[in-house]
């Protein structure tokens, strides 16, 4: 159990960083281009340039100064906050965006990523109960993204990984939220989501290996 607990608390930062860097870079670039062509606000222009230069701290500093930001600016701010590992602020930004644009599946996705990452950070001051709640909220965000855009397989993969993280937390008997039955159900849902992605791309050896791991975690619950 200690091995799995350590895996939960120190889960693959490099993989998370790659996901955060790559999945929506095209969307963000397109948003930046649109904003550059339409905005006369100097802070928006500074934020645009900073994002294109990869300086997300400068982007946050600029975009936070925009008064009455539209949904595009709020989206770019939330994304930049994630890239600066300021997940609480990112959650707030995407929550604000969703209050303005409730069908924005990208906002649900990114809020889900921020919640998932924050929940599994070893250095986070969240209690185990709070981590459990945040993982469930992350899964809910990914589910909403899937409902709005069911063809994007990255949403299923992210939800599958969040279910796996939830299973690890709930399946560790030294935690305050230990529940073997709920952990088993979370692991199965993780397997289902990851298998859905793998079925669409059988060459994803990384997912095949991850599914095997989750199956082992699930089987170990009965030992």
Buried (B, 14 or more C-beta within 10 A) or exposed (E): EEEBBEBBBEBEEEEBEEBBEEBBEEBBEEBBEEBEEEBEBEBBBBBBBBBBEEBBEBBBBBBBBBEEBBBBBBBBBBBBBBBBBBBEBBBBBBBBBBEEBEEBBBBBBBBBBBBBBBBBBEEBEBEBEBBBBBBBBBBBBBBBBBEBBEEBBBBBBBBBBBBBBBBBBBBBEEBEBBBEEBBBBBBBBBBBBBBBBBEEEEEBEEBEEBBEBBBEBBEEBEE
